[in-house]
Amino acid sequence: MVVVTMSPVGSARRGLSAESSGSMAAHSVLPNSVAPEGAAVRGGGRTLRHVSRTRILILPTVLVLGLGLAACGGGKSNSAASSSASAPVSASGSASAPAASAAATPTVQTAQPTAAPPSPSEDSNVATPDASSIDPNAVENGDLSKDEYPEVPLDKSVRIDGDVVISLGQLQAQDFASGPGEVGGPGVMVPVTVTNNSGQDVALASVLSTTVNYGEGGGTPASEIISASDAAPATLAAGQTVTVNRAFVIPAEGRGSVKVVVDLGAGHGAATFRGSAG
C-alpha cells in the first residue's frame, strides 16, 4: 500500500506555518512594532500599509483644533451679527429720546387749600373798598374798569363781598420756558392768595381770573405762561385759604409800574393792585 502525504495547497503556496495561520485568526490585533513607511508588516497574517503612529496621533489633534477654530469663528460671527442687529435698536432708541422730550407737555400743578388763619376784627393792612364805584353792568357794557375796586399797593389785602380776602405774595422775577403755543422769556411770578372767611364755599377754578399790565396808565397786557402757572381748585371751602401762583412775561424795563387785577367772576368786584415788581 502506497501512502501519499499531501500538504494543504494554501499553506504550501503561501509558505505559512501553523503558527502564522493561527496569527491570521487574530487579525484584529496590530503588531506593536512599527515598520518603516511603505514596508510590509509580517506576523499579522495580512499585508498592511504602514501608517506611522505619529500621523495617527496628529490626525485627531488636527480634527479637534479644526472644530475648536470653527466654534470660535461661529461665536465671533454670532457675536458680530448680534451686535449689528442690536445697533439699529440702540440708534433708534437714542434718536427717539429727544423727540419724546420735545413733545413733553409741562404738568400744571393744582394749588392745595389749607386752613385759614383767624381773621382779626381790625387789620390795617386789609382794605375794604367802597363798592359804590362798581358798575354791575360793566362787563356787559365792555368797560371792565367799572368792575374794578380802587387800586391799593401790592402789599395790601382787599376784602370783598363780606369776608373774602384777596392778597398778593412777594412778586418774584423769573425766566419762564415756553410750553406748547406759548412764548416764554423773562417775567414775574405773581402769588395770588384767596382766603375764605365767609360762612359758605366759594367757586374758584371756573371764575378766578388774574390779569397783569405793565407801564403807566392802562399799560401793556402781560402774557401769562399757563404751563408755569398753578391751576386753582374747583372750590374754596369756608375757613380755607389757597395761594395760586401765576406766571407772566414782563420785560425788566416794564416792571417799575405793574397793575394786577384779581377777579372772582360775575357779581364780584375785582381787587386791583399796583406797584413796582422790582
C-alpha positions as CSV (number, residue, x, y, z in Angstrom):
1,M,0.0,0.0,0.0
2,V,1.3,3.2,-1.0
3,V,0.8,6.2,1.3
4,V,0.8,9.5,-0.3
5,T,1.3,12.5,2.0
6,M,-0.4,15.7,0.8
7,S,0.2,19.2,2.1
8,P,-2.6,21.8,2.1
9,V,-2.4,23.7,-1.1
10,G,-2.9,27.1,0.6
11,S,-0.1,26.5,3.1
12,A,2.3,25.3,0.6
13,R,1.7,28.1,-1.8
14,R,2.0,30.8,0.8
15,G,4.6,29.1,2.9
16,L,2.7,29.9,6.1
17,S,3.3,27.8,9.2
18,A,0.5,26.8,11.5
19,E,1.7,29.5,13.8
20,S,1.3,32.0,11.1
21,S,-2.2,30.6,10.3
22,G,-3.0,31.0,14.0
23,S,-1.8,34.5,13.8
24,M,-4.1,35.1,10.9
25,A,-7.1,34.3,13.1
26,A,-6.0,37.0,15.4
27,H,-6.1,39.6,12.6
28,S,-7.7,42.2,14.8
29,V,-4.6,42.7,16.8
30,L,-2.0,45.1,15.2
31,P,1.7,44.4,16.0
32,N,3.4,46.6,18.5
33,S,6.4,47.1,16.2
34,V,6.3,49.9,13.6
35,A,8.0,49.2,10.3
36,P,9.3,51.9,8.0
37,E,6.7,53.6,5.9
38,G,5.9,51.6,2.8
39,A,7.2,48.2,4.2
40,A,5.0,45.1,4.8
41,V,4.2,44.1,8.3
42,R,4.6,40.5,8.9
43,G,3.3,38.2,11.5
44,G,-0.3,39.6,11.3
45,G,-1.4,37.2,8.7
46,R,-2.1,40.1,6.2
47,T,-0.1,42.7,4.4
48,L,-0.8,46.2,5.8
49,R,0.4,49.5,4.5
50,H,2.1,51.2,7.4
51,V,0.6,54.4,8.8
52,S,3.0,56.0,11.2
53,R,1.9,56.3,14.8
54,T,2.9,59.9,14.7
55,R,0.4,60.5,11.9
56,I,-2.2,58.6,13.8
57,L,-1.8,60.8,16.8
58,I,-1.7,64.1,14.7
59,L,-4.9,63.4,12.9
60,P,-7.3,63.6,15.9
61,T,-5.4,66.6,17.2
62,V,-5.9,68.4,13.9
63,L,-9.6,67.5,13.9
64,V,-10.0,68.8,17.4
65,L,-8.2,72.1,16.6
66,G,-10.3,72.5,13.5
67,L,-13.5,72.0,15.4
68,G,-12.4,74.5,18.0
69,L,-11.5,77.1,15.5
70,A,-14.8,76.6,13.7
71,A,-16.6,77.1,17.0
72,C,-14.6,80.2,17.8
73,G,-15.3,81.6,14.3
74,G,-19.0,80.8,14.7
75,G,-19.0,82.6,18.1
76,K,-17.5,85.6,16.5
77,S,-19.9,85.6,13.7
78,N,-22.8,85.2,16.0
79,S,-21.5,88.0,18.3
80,A,-21.0,90.3,15.3
81,A,-24.4,89.5,14.0
82,S,-25.9,90.1,17.4
83,S,-24.0,93.4,17.7
84,S,-25.1,94.5,14.2
85,A,-28.7,93.5,14.9
86,S,-28.8,95.4,18.2
87,A,-27.1,98.6,16.8
88,P,-30.3,99.8,14.9
89,V,-32.3,99.4,18.1
90,S,-29.9,101.5,20.1
91,A,-29.7,104.1,17.4
92,S,-33.5,104.1,17.2
93,G,-33.7,104.5,21.0
94,S,-31.3,107.4,21.2
95,A,-32.9,109.1,18.2
96,S,-36.4,108.8,19.7
97,A,-35.4,110.3,23.1
98,P,-35.1,113.9,22.0
99,A,-38.4,113.7,20.2
100,A,-40.2,112.4,23.3
101,S,-38.5,115.1,25.4
102,A,-39.5,117.8,22.9
103,A,-43.1,116.5,22.8
104,A,-43.4,116.5,26.6
105,T,-46.1,118.8,28.0
106,P,-45.4,120.7,31.3
107,T,-47.5,119.4,34.1
108,V,-49.7,122.1,35.7
109,Q,-50.0,121.8,39.5
110,T,-53.3,122.4,41.3
111,A,-52.9,124.7,44.3
112,Q,-53.9,123.0,47.6
113,P,-56.1,124.9,50.1
114,T,-55.1,125.0,53.8
115,A,-56.8,126.2,56.9
116,A,-57.2,129.9,57.1
117,P,-55.6,131.8,60.0
118,P,-58.0,133.6,62.4
119,S,-59.3,136.8,60.9
120,P,-58.7,139.8,63.2
121,S,-61.7,142.1,63.6
122,E,-59.5,145.0,62.6
123,D,-56.5,144.8,60.3
124,S,-54.9,148.0,59.0
125,N,-53.3,146.0,56.2
126,V,-56.7,144.9,54.8
127,A,-58.6,147.5,52.7
128,T,-62.4,147.4,52.4
129,P,-63.0,149.3,49.2
130,D,-66.2,151.4,48.6
131,A,-68.4,149.3,46.4
132,S,-70.3,152.3,45.1
133,S,-67.8,152.7,42.3
134,I,-68.6,149.3,40.9
135,D,-71.0,149.2,37.9
136,P,-73.0,145.9,37.9
137,N,-73.3,146.1,34.1
138,A,-69.6,146.9,33.5
139,V,-68.9,143.5,31.9
140,E,-72.0,143.7,29.6
141,N,-71.1,147.2,28.6
142,G,-67.5,146.3,27.9
143,D,-66.0,148.7,30.4
144,L,-64.0,146.5,32.7
145,S,-62.5,149.5,34.6
146,K,-66.0,150.0,36.1
147,D,-65.8,146.5,37.6
148,E,-62.6,147.2,39.5
149,Y,-62.2,148.4,43.0
150,P,-59.8,151.4,43.5
151,E,-56.1,150.4,43.4
152,V,-54.2,149.5,46.5
153,P,-50.4,148.9,47.0
154,L,-49.1,145.4,46.2
155,D,-48.5,144.6,49.8
156,K,-52.1,145.4,50.8
157,S,-55.1,143.0,51.0
158,V,-58.6,143.7,49.7
159,R,-61.8,142.4,51.4
160,I,-64.7,141.8,49.0
161,D,-68.2,140.6,49.4
162,G,-68.2,140.5,53.2
163,D,-65.3,138.4,54.3
164,V,-63.4,137.0,51.2
165,V,-59.9,138.5,51.3
166,I,-57.6,138.7,48.3
167,S,-53.9,139.5,48.7
168,L,-50.6,139.1,46.7
169,G,-47.4,137.4,47.9
170,Q,-43.9,138.7,47.1
171,L,-43.6,139.1,43.3
172,Q,-40.5,137.2,42.0
173,A,-38.5,137.8,38.8
174,Q,-38.0,134.6,36.8
175,D,-37.2,133.3,33.4
176,F,-40.0,131.1,32.0
177,A,-39.7,128.4,29.5
178,S,-42.4,128.2,26.8
179,G,-45.0,125.5,26.8
180,P,-46.9,124.4,23.6
181,G,-48.3,127.5,21.9
182,E,-46.5,129.8,24.3
183,V,-43.7,132.3,24.1
184,G,-41.5,132.3,27.3
185,G,-39.0,134.8,28.5
186,P,-38.1,137.0,31.4
187,G,-41.1,137.6,33.7
188,V,-42.6,137.8,37.1
189,M,-44.3,135.1,39.3
190,V,-47.4,136.6,41.0
191,P,-48.6,134.6,44.0
192,V,-52.4,135.2,44.4
193,T,-53.9,134.3,47.8
194,V,-57.6,134.0,48.4
195,T,-58.9,133.5,51.9
196,N,-62.5,132.5,52.6
197,N,-63.6,133.7,56.0
198,S,-67.2,133.7,54.9
199,G,-69.7,131.0,56.0
200,Q,-70.1,129.3,52.7
201,D,-68.0,127.7,49.9
202,V,-66.7,129.9,47.1
203,A,-66.4,128.7,43.5
204,L,-62.8,129.3,42.3
205,A,-61.4,127.4,39.4
206,S,-64.2,128.4,37.0
207,V,-64.2,132.1,37.9
208,L,-60.7,133.1,39.2
209,S,-59.1,135.5,36.8
210,T,-55.7,137.3,37.1
211,T,-54.5,139.8,34.6
212,V,-51.4,141.9,34.7
213,N,-50.5,145.1,32.8
214,Y,-47.1,146.9,33.0
215,G,-46.3,150.5,32.4
216,E,-48.2,153.7,33.4
217,G,-51.9,154.1,33.0
218,G,-53.6,151.2,31.3
219,G,-50.1,149.9,30.3
220,T,-49.3,146.9,28.2
221,P,-51.0,143.5,28.8
222,A,-48.6,140.8,30.0
223,S,-48.8,137.3,28.5
224,E,-49.5,134.6,31.0
225,I,-47.4,131.4,30.8
226,I,-50.1,128.8,31.6
227,S,-47.7,125.9,31.7
228,A,-45.7,127.6,34.5
229,S,-48.8,128.7,36.4
230,D,-50.9,126.8,39.0
231,A,-54.4,125.7,38.5
232,A,-57.0,126.8,41.1
233,P,-59.0,124.2,43.0
234,A,-62.7,123.9,42.0
235,T,-64.0,125.4,45.2
236,L,-62.6,127.1,48.3
237,A,-64.4,125.9,51.4
238,A,-65.3,128.2,54.3
239,G,-62.4,128.7,56.6
240,Q,-59.7,127.8,54.0
241,T,-57.0,129.8,52.2
242,V,-55.1,129.0,49.0
243,T,-52.2,130.6,47.1
244,V,-52.3,130.2,43.3
245,N,-49.0,131.2,41.5
246,R,-49.5,132.9,38.2
247,A,-46.6,133.4,35.7
248,F,-46.4,136.5,33.4
249,V,-43.8,137.6,30.8
250,I,-42.8,141.1,31.8
251,P,-39.6,142.8,30.5
252,A,-37.3,144.1,33.1
253,E,-37.7,147.7,31.9
254,G,-41.5,147.4,32.4
255,R,-41.5,146.3,36.0
256,G,-41.4,149.7,37.6
257,S,-45.2,150.0,37.5
258,V,-47.2,146.8,37.4
259,K,-51.0,146.6,37.7
260,V,-52.5,143.3,38.9
261,V,-56.3,142.7,38.8
262,V,-57.8,139.6,40.5
263,D,-61.5,138.9,39.7
264,L,-63.8,136.2,41.2
265,G,-66.2,136.4,38.3
266,A,-69.6,138.0,37.6
267,G,-71.3,139.6,40.6
268,H,-68.0,140.3,42.3
269,G,-65.8,143.4,42.1
270,A,-62.2,142.9,41.1
271,A,-59.4,143.6,43.6
272,T,-56.8,145.9,41.9
273,F,-53.2,146.3,43.0
274,R,-50.4,148.5,41.6
275,G,-46.7,148.8,42.5
276,S,-43.2,148.1,41.5
277,A,-42.2,144.5,40.7
278,G,-38.5,145.3,41.2
